[in-house]
Amino acid sequence: MEQTKIILSEKEIPQAWYNIQPDLPEPLAPPLHPKTFKPLGPQDLAPIFPMELIKQEVSQERWIDIPDEVLDVYKLWRPTPLHRAYRLEKALNTPARIYYKNESVSPPGSHKPNTAVAQAYYNKKEGVKRIATETGAGQWGSALAFGCNIFGLKSTVYMVKVSYGQKPYRRILMETWGAEVHPSPTKSTNVGKGILEKDPDCPGSLGIAISEAVEDAATHDDTKYSLGSVLNHVILHQTVVGLELKKQLKLAGEKPDILTGCVGGGSNFAGFSFPFVKDKLDGKKIQIIACEPEACPTLTRGPYRYDFGDTAQIAPVVKMFTLGHSFVPPPIHAGGLRYHGDAPLVCLLVNKGIVEARAYHQNSVFEAAVLFARTEGILPAPETAHCIKAAVDEAKKCKETGEEKCIVIAFSGHGHFDLAAYDAYLHKKLEDYAYPEEKIKEALAAVPNIE
Ligand SMILES: Cc1ncc(COP(=O)(O)O)c(C=O)c1O
């Protein structure tokens, strides 16, 4: 009988995170100050981040030790299992071997606590009392609430208003872990007030919620800001996923041909794939596919250029694929994939052709999610379903060609709080939105012109 789950022991949790920066084909373009457009220094970031995380952001060390206190918390759910999707393979009648690395087993139900716990730990160590953050779908907010609760910190979460309405249960989960949650835009920040004056019905966006959380941190001495994706240190923390996966594939006697992951800001995709990007740069043949929604097609339709990380232009300006910082995406159900930009590290690799990007409409994504739920049992998060769609497409290609490829899915989270989205799909009420070209052009007109 073949093994369905490949499980490591707690001793095999990686002891160090992998930093891809020294292995990049070219260095990252420097992040710039949002007012002066000069390269940012550590002192610019100090009001909003603890120093240890600022050091990690720019570190050129390939390996960074994971503190024992963080490893201790990781043990609550790590190592996460690698599953062989036999039943999905059978339903597709494919010669491909499909695996998924299951991050949905964490307490908040996704990969997000891999960094939330680490960030809460470094903030606590530097005497911070409260962390402010944004959340889209509520996955990141709940992970941060969980991490803060473990290390005895307060947390304030600005939740994109459309998701706040769609996902009341995520709010309750955050509150259970002690967070204060506000629908963003709020009237309690200058940024929020300004936006609501112009548009009282604004559905919110991740860009706006980030601006509110940064303003909160910058205006309170005991408070720092925390971002759940995009930044280099967040991606660093997520590499526990890919490092475990490497050991598990070795145990299974496999070498991956195709890796698929969904991209919102890029953290789960990067954490899962970067240890393999290193192999690809060293000459191994691996196809690495980043998946996003057609409604927010950052990597597939945005230009690669400098832009602000947030709507109010207070976050750093970074080089990335972008749809423009004023972009407010349509209210698709994969709330965690509605960000106008993407991690500079992921963007650089897409720009170099090392990672390829694909965009999908939400109905086709939910079709793949339901097939997965009906074969493998687990209900995927709508975000995760994007890369299940890519894996299913690739497995179908294998059926045509007869190739026995090994395909691995970054199963970033479960969809137990996304049942309204499944309801809409199952009852044919889900709309597909492609972002109109004129709207992209309009938002890009406001992007700063920096070479
Ligand atoms: C389950 C899940 N997967 C993926 C994402 C996308 O984020 P990232 O690209 O940072 O992994 C989110 C964001 O909320 C999420 O909740």
The ligand as a MOL file (V3000), in Angstrom:
LIG
                    3D

  0  0  0     0  0            999 V3000
M  V30 BEGIN CTAB
M  V30 COUNTS 16 16 0 0 0
M  V30 BEGIN ATOM
M  V30 1 C -5.2150 30.7930 2.3360 0
M  V30 2 C -4.4740 31.9090 1.6910 0
M  V30 3 N -3.6420 31.6420 0.6900 0
M  V30 4 C -2.9430 32.6220 0.0790 0
M  V30 5 C -3.0880 33.9360 0.4520 0
M  V30 6 C -2.3180 34.9750 -0.2990 0
M  V30 7 O -1.3180 35.5750 0.4410 0
M  V30 8 P 0.2040 35.3440 0.0890 0
M  V30 9 O 0.3480 35.6010 -1.3730 0
M  V30 10 O 0.9470 36.3090 0.9170 0
M  V30 11 O 0.5270 33.9520 0.4460 0
M  V30 12 C -3.9320 34.2760 1.5050 0
M  V30 13 C -4.0630 35.6750 1.9400 0
M  V30 14 O -4.8570 36.0260 2.7450 0
M  V30 15 C -4.6390 33.2340 2.1360 0
M  V30 16 O -5.4750 33.5010 3.1350 0
M  V30 END ATOM
M  V30 BEGIN BOND
M  V30 1 1 1 2
M  V30 2 1 2 3
M  V30 3 2 2 15
M  V30 4 2 3 4
M  V30 5 1 4 5
M  V30 6 1 5 6
M  V30 7 2 5 12
M  V30 8 1 6 7
M  V30 9 1 7 8
M  V30 10 2 8 9
M  V30 11 1 8 10
M  V30 12 1 8 11
M  V30 13 1 12 13
M  V30 14 1 12 15
M  V30 15 2 13 14
M  V30 16 1 15 16
M  V30 END BOND
M  V30 END CTAB
M  END
